[in-house]
Each structure stands twice: as structure tokens, then as C-alpha cells.
Amino acid sequence: MNADTTLLTALRAGAEAMLPELVALRREIHRDPELGLALPRTQQRVLEALDIEGVELLKGQQIGSVIGIVRGALPGETVILRGDMDALPMRERTGLDYAAEGDAMHACGHDLHVAGLVGAGRLLAAHRDQLAGTVVLMFQPGEEVGDGARLMLEEGLLSVVDPAPSSAYAIHVVPGEYGYFSTKPGPIMAGSLEFGITVKGRGGHASAPHLAIDPVPVAADIVGALQAFVTRTFSVFDPVVLSVTQLSTGGSARNVIPDAVEMGGTIRVLSAETQRTVEEQLPALVEGLCAARGCEGEIELNLLCPSTVNDVERTEHARAALGAAFGEDRVWESPAPVMGSEDFAYVLREVPGTLLFLRATPADIDLAQAAPNHSPEVVFDDAILADQAIALAALALVKA
């Protein structure tokens, strides 16, 4: 039995022993979700769960973050392990006996991410004598609003230890066949931009549109033109997903032509080059279409987060480390990027690393019927917390 095998056996034993505590922590957090950047109750639970020998704890200055530091006995690099903590503004419909009440829910598995990272922190602290380097445990608020990772970086995440972090990893739970990991090098999740468009005309009576400047058909033209913009501007091998999700005239009656039409939506991109093209060309398209019909067009375009791009070398390390821990057959190559977004992208712009997915649908749920992330009916099996804790610890401990 080699050193890595002995270590992984010890990690497995430790994770299984603490699983009831991790499940209890996860269910406490699930029952009591918090939104956004200020998460005082979740933050306090993390501080209490990691108030152990071998973990140094720091609290965020302006936001409800926690940083745990585990220093190994051996020299080596500094590694970030991230777990996000915030919930979503929706009412839960799972029927679980620990379901949240009210208008917030952990519908994206962040409660599992918190408990799994707590487990990893405890395992790493217990094996400091075999840890080469330092591990920074990054408990992040505000992922769902796209600001938490960026604000933790601004508050000095990369300077809390010396040497500065040179690798970063995160594991996100998703529905699917229980216990299987997946990732890929390169873009793994899309960047997200949010847009708002206002088409200003001149209102009037519906019986006399020639006396008005009707913004409604112009807005309709823009909706169609946005789809053509995507299909005729960008390569199918660097995809863009644009969805108009809001459309309003603000009209007061059916026989009144409104003064303006407002619309909004999101744009998902996989590369910085495509993001720049969207930012440069979309305003000109909207303004030009409006001007051609005598209207005034205004567009607001905001970057929520850039695309999440996995480093090739760190991705290979992650696949090898998890393959050693769980068997290579449980670590899949992701067939394509996910067009959803993840603000861990901000960390990966500064530190090379990898985002991985871990499938956690309970055995009694038909995979074809499993609700997706962000559904009020999504359910995850919290027995996965043992594997999640082992996987995160192995990313820092196992040298592939």
C-alpha cells in the first residue's frame, strides 16, 4: 500500500466518521437559508464548525465571508478550496422534513458546498503532518448575485497567506447519477451579461398610428434582430445564448399607443473575445434599428460575471487526484460547457484552477425526472457530503 493509498484510506475513514455531523450542519443551513452578501447565521455556523485545532479563521470585513487557513507541516504551494453559502429567493416545494419556510431556499446546493468544505477543512487539519503547503478555505457569500467572489478578492483573499495561492478548486453539486464527478479543461461555464433596452417613441391613439411614433413594432423588430445578431455574428464553435425575458409597454389601455417599450434579458458567452464583440456591437444594433424608425434607443449592458475557464494543468491534476480517491471510472470528461454562470470565474482569472461538478440525485428519484438546480423541487442526497469532503481534501493533499 503506497503513501497516497494509506492517506486516502484515512480520509475515507475520517469522512465517514464525521458524516452525521456534516449532514446535521447541512440540514441546519438548508432549513435556515440566507440571501446575498450578509449571511450572519450561516457565517456563525461555519465559524463554530471549524473552531478546531489547526484551522485559523478570518471573517469578511464588509461581507459575510469566512476564510479558514490550514498550514501544512511540509513546504509547498497555497491552494484555495471554495464553497459558496447563499440561497435563492424562492419558496421551497420539496416536502423534505427539513425544508425551508418562507421565500428563500437552497435550490443550488450551496448548503452542501458549505458542509462539504467544513468536512474538508477538518480532514486537512487532522492530516497537517502530510500536507505540503497551505490551504485557504474560501466560504463565499453572494454567488447568486455574482458579487461574492469578486468582493472577497477585493478584501484580500489572495494575500492572507504567503506564498500567495497558485491553485484554486471548487466542486458544485448537480442532479445526476449519484457519486460521479465531471470537468473539462478550458471554458466550463459561460460568462453572463444582463441587458436592458428602452425604445422611446411618441404615444397616441391606437386608431391613428400615423400621428404617433409607435415603439411597439420597433421593439418587436429588435427581438427578432437580436436572434439574428447571435446566429450571424458568432461562430457556432464559440456559442452565444441570448434570451429576452422581459417585455413591457407600460401601456395604460388597449387603445393607447405607448410612449416607450422596455425589454430585458441575459446573454451567455464562453470567451472574452465574444464578450467584447457583444459589448461593442449590440448597442450600435439597437440604436440603429431605433433611429431607422424615428425612435430613440437606449441600452444598458452589464457584466454579471466572466466565463469560467479551467486551467489545463490543474484540471489534469484534479482528474488524477479524484481518480486515485474514487476510481477513474467515477471522473468523467464533461462533453460541453454549461451555459449557466458561476462567479468562481473571478477567482480563476487570478489563480489557475478548476471547477468540477458532482452528481448527487437520491437513488429513489428517477434521473429523467430529477428537478434541476434553481428549481423549488430540487433534492440532493446529503450522504454525498463524505465524498465531497474527501474530494476537496484530496485536491490539496494528493500529489498526482
Backbone torsions as a table, in degrees:
resi	resn	phi	psi	omega
1	MET	NA	120.9	-177.9
2	ASN	-81.9	176.0	-173.9
3	ALA	-61.9	-42.2	-179.9
4	ASP	-64.3	-39.6	179.5
5	THR	-64.0	-42.8	177.8
6	THR	-61.4	-43.4	179.7
7	LEU	-64.2	-45.5	-178.6
8	LEU	-64.8	-35.5	175.5
9	THR	-63.1	-40.5	178.8
10	ALA	-67.7	-39.6	177.6
11	LEU	-62.5	-42.5	179.8
12	ARG	-61.4	-45.7	179.7
13	ALA	-62.6	-42.9	-179.9
14	GLY	-65.2	-41.9	-179.4
15	ALA	-66.0	-41.3	-179.9
16	GLU	-67.2	-34.5	179.5
17	ALA	-68.1	-36.4	-177.5
18	MET	-91.8	-2.1	-175.7
19	LEU	-53.9	-45.7	179.5
20	PRO	-57.2	-38.3	177.8
21	GLU	-67.3	-39.9	179.7
22	LEU	-66.8	-41.0	177.1
23	VAL	-61.7	-43.7	179.2
24	ALA	-62.0	-41.9	178.1
25	LEU	-63.7	-46.7	179.5
26	ARG	-57.6	-43.2	-176.5
27	ARG	-71.5	-33.1	172.6
28	GLU	-60.3	-46.7	-178.9
29	ILE	-67.6	-38.9	179.7
30	HIS	-64.2	-40.8	-178.4
31	ARG	-69.2	-23.1	-172.5
32	ASP	-129.5	65.9	-175.1
33	PRO	-73.2	152.1	176.2
34	GLU	-131.2	150.4	-174.7
35	LEU	-108.5	149.0	166.5
36	GLY	79.7	-141.1	-170.5
37	LEU	-99.5	-21.3	-179.9
38	ALA	-104.9	107.1	-175.7
39	LEU	-126.8	66.0	-170.1
40	PRO	-62.3	-38.7	-176.9
41	ARG	-74.1	-40.4	177.2
42	THR	-65.9	-43.4	178.0
43	GLN	-57.5	-44.9	-179.2
44	GLN	-64.6	-37.2	178.4
45	ARG	-64.2	-39.5	177.8
46	VAL	-65.2	-45.2	-180.0
47	LEU	-59.3	-41.5	-179.8
48	GLU	-70.6	-38.7	-177.3
49	ALA	-68.8	-27.0	-177.9
50	LEU	-109.3	18.1	175.9
51	ASP	-82.2	70.9	-175.4
52	ILE	-134.6	164.7	177.2
53	GLU	-64.6	134.1	176.6
54	GLY	98.2	-2.8	177.6
55	VAL	-123.8	120.4	173.2
56	GLU	-92.8	136.5	-174.3
57	LEU	-118.9	137.3	176.4
58	LEU	-129.8	141.7	177.1
59	LYS	-102.8	151.6	176.7
60	GLY	-63.3	152.2	-178.8
61	GLN	-80.1	-47.5	-177.0
62	GLN	-115.0	-12.6	-177.1
63	ILE	-128.5	167.7	-174.5
64	GLY	-85.6	45.2	-179.3
65	SER	-89.2	163.6	172.5
66	VAL	-135.5	137.6	171.6
67	ILE	-119.2	125.4	173.1
68	GLY	-108.2	138.8	-177.9
69	ILE	-121.3	124.1	176.3
70	VAL	-118.2	117.4	-176.9
71	ARG	-100.2	123.0	-179.9
72	GLY	-78.3	161.6	179.5
73	ALA	-79.3	-15.5	-176.5
74	LEU	-110.9	151.3	178.2
75	PRO	-69.2	148.7	179.1
76	GLY	172.3	-172.9	-176.6
77	GLU	-79.0	170.3	173.9
78	THR	-102.0	131.0	-176.1
79	VAL	-120.5	134.1	172.4
80	ILE	-94.5	133.5	168.9
81	LEU	-118.8	123.3	-173.6
82	ARG	-108.3	139.4	168.8
83	GLY	-137.1	126.3	-179.9
84	ASP	-91.4	156.9	-164.6
85	MET	-123.7	-14.1	-169.0
86	ASP	-89.4	158.1	-179.0
87	ALA	-103.4	-173.8	-179.0
88	LEU	-115.4	150.4	-179.4
89	PRO	-81.8	76.8	178.0
90	MET	-150.4	154.3	-179.3
91	ARG	-87.1	130.3	-175.6
92	GLU	-73.1	140.9	177.4
93	ARG	-132.9	41.0	-178.2
94	THR	-89.5	-27.3	-174.5
95	GLY	77.3	8.5	178.3
96	LEU	-66.1	149.9	179.6
97	ASP	-73.4	-10.0	174.1
98	TYR	-114.7	25.0	-179.8
99	ALA	-64.2	149.9	176.9
100	ALA	-73.8	148.6	171.7
101	GLU	-109.1	148.7	-178.5
102	GLY	103.4	-160.2	-171.2
103	ASP	-108.7	30.2	174.3
104	ALA	-137.1	150.6	-176.7
105	MET	-155.2	145.3	170.7
106	HIS	-83.8	80.3	-177.2
107	ALA	-95.7	5.7	-179.6
108	CYS	-125.7	9.7	174.7
109	GLY	82.2	11.3	-177.4
110	HIS	-67.4	-25.6	174.9
111	ASP	-62.8	-37.5	174.3
112	LEU	-68.1	-38.5	-179.8
113	HIS	-61.0	-41.4	179.1
114	VAL	-63.4	-52.1	-176.8
115	ALA	-65.2	-37.6	178.4
116	GLY	-64.2	-39.2	179.4
117	LEU	-72.6	-34.4	172.7
118	VAL	-58.9	-45.6	178.3
119	GLY	-59.9	-43.1	178.3
120	ALA	-62.8	-40.8	178.8
121	GLY	-61.1	-41.2	178.3
122	ARG	-66.6	-41.5	178.0
123	LEU	-62.6	-44.1	-179.4
124	LEU	-64.8	-40.5	178.6
125	ALA	-63.7	-35.7	179.7
126	ALA	-72.8	-18.9	-177.5
127	HIS	-121.0	36.3	-179.8
128	ARG	-61.1	-30.3	-178.3
129	ASP	-68.1	-18.3	178.8
130	GLN	-107.4	1.2	-178.1
131	LEU	-90.1	120.6	175.6
132	ALA	-95.0	109.1	-179.9
133	GLY	105.2	-156.9	-174.8
134	THR	-129.8	144.8	176.4
135	VAL	-116.4	130.3	175.0
136	VAL	-103.9	115.6	178.0
137	LEU	-88.6	113.8	-172.2
138	MET	-104.4	98.7	176.2
139	PHE	-94.8	109.0	-165.6
140	GLN	-111.2	127.6	169.6
141	PRO	-85.5	173.9	166.3
142	GLY	65.9	25.0	177.1
143	GLU	-68.5	-39.0	-176.5
144	GLU	-67.9	-22.2	176.2
145	VAL	-97.6	-1.2	172.6
146	GLY	78.5	11.9	-175.1
147	ASP	-114.4	-19.8	-168.8
148	GLY	-61.8	-48.6	-178.6
149	ALA	-64.2	-43.2	-179.7
150	ARG	-61.2	-42.4	-178.7
151	LEU	-69.8	-34.8	175.0
152	MET	-64.7	-37.0	175.1
153	LEU	-64.0	-42.3	179.5
154	GLU	-65.4	-29.8	179.5
155	GLU	-83.5	2.6	171.7
156	GLY	103.3	24.5	179.9
157	LEU	-51.0	-39.8	-173.7
158	LEU	-83.5	-1.2	-178.3
159	SER	-120.2	12.5	-177.8
160	VAL	-75.8	-20.6	177.6
161	VAL	-136.3	163.7	176.5
162	ASP	-127.8	124.6	6.5
163	PRO	-75.5	160.4	178.8
164	ALA	-64.2	154.9	-179.0
165	PRO	-57.1	139.4	177.2
166	SER	-121.0	-1.6	175.0
167	SER	-147.9	150.6	179.4
168	ALA	-144.9	138.3	-177.4
169	TYR	-138.1	148.2	173.2
170	ALA	-145.5	147.2	176.0
171	ILE	-121.9	127.6	-179.4
172	HIS	-114.6	126.1	177.5
173	VAL	-76.2	144.7	178.3
174	VAL	-143.1	160.7	172.4
175	PRO	-65.5	153.0	177.9
176	GLY	145.1	-176.1	-174.7
177	GLU	-61.4	120.2	-168.1
178	TYR	-54.2	129.7	169.2
179	GLY	90.1	4.4	-178.2
180	TYR	-102.0	134.7	177.8
181	PHE	-98.3	156.2	171.4
182	SER	-151.8	151.7	174.6
183	THR	-167.2	177.2	176.6
184	LYS	-158.7	153.7	173.4
185	PRO	-73.4	158.1	179.5
186	GLY	82.2	-160.4	-178.2
187	PRO	-59.6	127.1	180.0
188	ILE	-116.0	-26.9	174.5
189	MET	-143.3	153.3	-173.3
190	ALA	-79.5	155.5	165.2
191	GLY	-79.5	156.3	-175.8
192	SER	-129.4	128.0	171.9
193	LEU	-117.1	146.0	179.1
194	GLU	-115.3	134.6	-179.6
195	PHE	-126.6	151.2	171.4
196	GLY	-133.1	131.5	-177.4
197	ILE	-124.4	133.7	173.7
198	THR	-120.0	124.6	175.6
199	VAL	-105.3	113.0	-176.6
200	LYS	-102.3	123.7	175.6
201	GLY	-121.9	-140.5	174.3
202	ARG	-140.1	121.9	-174.4
203	GLY	-71.6	170.2	178.8
204	GLY	-179.4	-168.7	-180.0
205	HIS	-82.0	140.3	-177.0
206	ALA	-64.3	-20.0	179.3
207	SER	-81.3	-11.1	-176.8
208	ALA	-134.4	63.2	-177.4
209	PRO	-63.8	-20.7	179.9
210	HIS	-70.1	-16.1	177.9
211	LEU	-94.6	-1.8	178.6
212	ALA	-116.8	175.8	167.9
213	ILE	-119.2	97.0	-168.8
214	ASP	-77.9	115.2	-179.1
215	PRO	-80.1	-13.0	-173.9
216	VAL	-65.5	-52.0	178.8
217	PRO	-64.5	-29.0	176.5
218	VAL	-66.6	-42.8	177.2
219	ALA	-62.3	-39.8	177.6
220	ALA	-62.7	-40.9	176.9
221	ASP	-61.5	-38.5	-179.2
222	ILE	-65.4	-41.6	179.0
223	VAL	-57.5	-45.9	177.9
224	GLY	-67.1	-39.4	-178.2
225	ALA	-66.4	-31.0	178.5
226	LEU	-63.9	-37.1	178.1
227	GLN	-68.5	-40.1	176.6
228	ALA	-66.9	-33.7	176.5
229	PHE	-57.7	-42.9	-180.0
230	VAL	-67.0	-50.5	-171.8
231	THR	-75.8	-20.5	-176.5
232	ARG	-109.9	1.1	-179.3
233	THR	-112.3	-29.7	-170.0
234	PHE	-120.4	146.2	178.1
235	SER	-67.4	142.9	176.2
236	VAL	-65.6	-16.6	179.3
237	PHE	-89.2	-3.4	172.7
238	ASP	-133.5	71.6	-163.9
239	PRO	-68.8	154.9	175.1
240	VAL	-128.4	135.7	174.3
241	VAL	-118.4	116.8	179.3
242	LEU	-118.1	126.0	179.6
243	SER	-128.9	125.0	169.8
244	VAL	-85.5	116.8	-173.7
245	THR	-113.6	-9.6	179.2
246	GLN	-136.0	138.7	179.5
247	LEU	-152.1	121.1	-175.7
248	SER	-147.6	135.2	173.7
249	THR	-93.7	-20.5	-173.7
250	GLY	65.1	17.0	-175.9
251	GLY	-64.3	144.5	-177.4
252	SER	-91.8	-19.0	-179.2
253	ALA	-159.0	161.6	-177.2
254	ARG	-73.8	-17.6	179.8
255	ASN	-103.5	22.0	179.6
256	VAL	-120.3	125.5	171.5
257	ILE	-77.2	124.7	-175.4
258	PRO	-75.0	162.0	175.7
259	ASP	-74.9	-28.9	-173.2
260	ALA	-152.9	158.2	172.3
261	VAL	-126.1	135.6	177.2
262	GLU	-116.2	143.0	176.1
263	MET	-143.2	159.1	179.3
264	GLY	-153.6	166.5	179.7
265	GLY	175.3	-163.9	-178.5
266	THR	-131.6	157.5	176.4
267	ILE	-130.5	129.0	179.4
268	ARG	-110.7	132.6	-178.2
269	VAL	-134.1	157.5	-179.4
270	LEU	-109.0	-12.8	-176.5
271	SER	-134.0	153.9	177.4
272	ALA	-64.5	-34.5	179.3
273	GLU	-63.5	-44.5	178.3
274	THR	-65.4	-39.4	177.1
275	GLN	-58.1	-45.1	179.5
276	ARG	-62.6	-39.9	179.5
277	THR	-62.8	-43.2	176.8
278	VAL	-59.0	-47.2	-177.0
279	GLU	-64.9	-32.0	-178.5
280	GLU	-83.1	-39.5	-168.8
281	GLN	-98.5	-29.0	-176.1
282	LEU	-63.8	-44.4	177.9
283	PRO	-59.2	-40.4	179.9
284	ALA	-64.4	-37.9	178.8
285	LEU	-62.3	-49.0	-177.4
286	VAL	-64.6	-47.7	-178.2
287	GLU	-63.9	-37.3	179.5
288	GLY	-67.7	-43.6	178.5
289	LEU	-62.5	-40.1	178.9
290	CYS	-67.3	-46.0	-178.2
291	ALA	-61.4	-35.9	-178.7
292	ALA	-65.1	-20.5	-178.2
293	ARG	-113.8	14.9	176.1
294	GLY	79.5	12.7	178.2
295	CYS	-103.2	168.5	173.8
296	GLU	-108.8	130.9	-179.5
297	GLY	-113.1	133.7	176.0
298	GLU	-124.3	137.3	178.6
299	ILE	-134.3	134.2	173.2
300	GLU	-112.9	127.2	-175.1
301	LEU	-130.8	117.6	-176.0
302	ASN	-124.2	135.9	174.0
303	LEU	-82.7	119.1	175.5
304	LEU	-81.9	-45.7	171.7
305	CYS	-164.6	151.7	179.4
306	PRO	-75.3	174.5	177.2
307	SER	-67.8	148.7	179.1
308	THR	-91.7	116.2	-173.8
309	VAL	-118.8	117.8	179.5
310	ASN	-80.6	137.4	176.0
311	ASP	-74.0	138.7	-175.9
312	VAL	-62.1	-49.9	-175.8
313	GLU	-65.6	-43.5	-179.6
314	ARG	-69.1	-31.4	177.3
315	THR	-67.0	-40.3	177.0
316	GLU	-64.9	-40.5	175.9
317	HIS	-60.6	-44.4	-178.4
318	ALA	-62.2	-43.8	-179.6
319	ARG	-64.7	-39.6	179.4
320	ALA	-69.2	-42.7	-178.6
321	ALA	-65.3	-43.3	179.7
322	LEU	-73.5	-31.5	174.3
323	GLY	-63.3	-39.7	176.9
324	ALA	-66.1	-36.0	-176.2
325	ALA	-78.2	-34.7	-170.5
326	PHE	-126.0	-8.7	-173.9
327	GLY	100.4	137.0	-174.8
328	GLU	-62.2	-26.3	-178.6
329	ASP	-69.1	-15.3	178.8
330	ARG	-95.1	5.3	179.2
331	VAL	-120.9	106.8	-174.7
332	TRP	-98.1	155.2	168.8
333	GLU	-84.5	122.2	177.0
334	SER	-63.4	131.3	-176.7
335	PRO	-71.5	-25.9	-176.7
336	ALA	-161.3	160.3	174.7
337	PRO	-65.3	159.6	172.5
338	VAL	-95.2	132.7	-175.3
339	MET	-84.8	2.4	165.8
340	GLY	-73.6	173.9	-174.0
341	SER	-122.7	161.1	-173.6
342	GLU	-153.6	124.0	-174.0
343	ASP	-79.3	1.7	166.3
344	PHE	-58.3	-16.2	175.6
345	ALA	-54.0	-36.8	-179.8
346	TYR	-64.2	-37.8	177.8
347	VAL	-66.4	-44.7	-176.7
348	LEU	-70.4	-16.0	171.6
349	ARG	-72.7	-24.8	-177.9
350	GLU	-100.9	-31.0	-174.9
351	VAL	-133.1	126.4	178.0
352	PRO	-64.3	138.5	-177.8
353	GLY	-174.4	-161.0	-171.7
354	THR	-149.4	137.2	168.1
355	LEU	-102.5	132.4	178.7
356	LEU	-121.8	158.3	174.5
357	PHE	-111.2	145.5	177.8
358	LEU	-130.6	121.5	-176.4
359	ARG	-83.0	137.4	-170.3
360	ALA	-147.1	35.6	176.6
361	THR	-75.3	132.9	178.4
362	PRO	-60.4	151.7	-174.9
363	ALA	-64.4	-24.5	-176.5
364	ASP	-88.3	6.5	177.8
365	ILE	-109.0	129.2	175.9
366	ASP	-63.8	122.7	-177.4
367	LEU	-57.6	-33.5	-179.8
368	ALA	-68.3	-21.6	-178.4
369	GLN	-106.7	1.1	-175.9
370	ALA	-64.7	129.9	178.5
371	ALA	-67.8	146.1	-178.8
372	PRO	-82.6	169.2	169.0
373	ASN	-53.2	146.1	-179.8
374	HIS	74.1	10.5	171.9
375	SER	-94.0	142.6	176.7
376	PRO	-68.5	-6.5	-179.2
377	GLU	-109.9	5.1	-176.9
378	VAL	-69.2	138.2	-179.9
379	VAL	-132.3	135.1	175.5
380	PHE	-120.1	148.3	178.1
381	ASP	-86.4	113.4	-175.6
382	ASP	-77.4	1.0	168.0
383	ALA	-64.7	-17.3	179.3
384	ILE	-66.5	-13.5	-175.8
385	LEU	-61.3	-31.0	177.5
386	ALA	-63.6	-47.5	179.0
387	ASP	-65.3	-38.0	-179.3
388	GLN	-64.1	-43.6	178.7
389	ALA	-64.4	-43.8	178.4
390	ILE	-61.4	-45.3	-176.4
391	ALA	-62.0	-46.9	-180.0
392	LEU	-63.1	-43.3	178.5
393	ALA	-64.1	-41.0	-178.5
394	ALA	-64.0	-33.7	178.2
395	LEU	-59.4	-31.2	178.9
396	ALA	-92.6	-31.8	-172.9
397	LEU	-90.9	-39.7	-173.2
398	VAL	-82.7	126.8	179.0
399	LYS	-99.2	106.3	-176.1
400	ALA	-76.4	NA	NA
